[in-house]
Every structure is written in C-alpha cells, then in structure tokens.
Amino acid sequence: MRYSISFKYRFEVMIPLADNEGNRFSMEKIIQVRNNLTEEFGGCRSQPLAPFEGTWVDGNKVYLDELMLFIVDAPRTDASIEWFLKYKEYLKQEFRQIEIYLAISEIMWL
C-alpha cells in the first residue's frame, strides 16, 4: 500500500475576544481573521464555541484573556512563515495587543 505523504507547517494563532480593558471585539472583526487566513491558505479551522483562556503578566499587571484559536496547515516554506510573521504584527495593531500568540509546528499529512 502506498501512502501520499506531505509535510506542512501548522500555525496556531490565538485571537483575543476583548481588548485589555475588557471591551469585546465585534464578531465581524473575528470573522475577518478567518476570512484572511482562508484567502491566503485556502482554509483554516477555529473553535468558536469553546474559547480558550490565557493568563499572562506584563510588568506588575496580570491579564486574563478569552481567546479564539485559529489553525492553518500551510506549505512548509519560508514564505508561509514570513506571511504569518507580518500578519502577527498586523493582528497586534488591529486588536490593540502587546503580543499575539503564534505557534508553528511541523506536521506530516497522510
């Protein structure tokens, strides 16, 4: 039996549902992230009904975030990494964040 195997990068991006003062972002703003990822990479997955919680510290302040996870399996190329690094900077400004969680792992598709 022959297998069709391809190697990809998996990008995980956590988008906050509210700014650092607790003001919730519109669902349209969140949906735009999904649309951007789908347009660039042909699809993405998200977990909209079970938000993740994240805590982090900046200086003496502790933040608690509700986050939506977006996952994209993309070509294993430098161009994919470069696109996500630029997009992360855009997201930091768009969502008024000090940092945006972005993780990359290597995966094997069967």
Secondary structure by P-SEA (a helix, b strand, c coil): cccbbbbbbbbbbbbbccccccccccaaaaaaaaaaaaaacccccccccbbbbbbbbcccbbbbbbbbbbbbbccccaaaaaaaaaaaaaaaaaacccbbbbbbbbbbcc
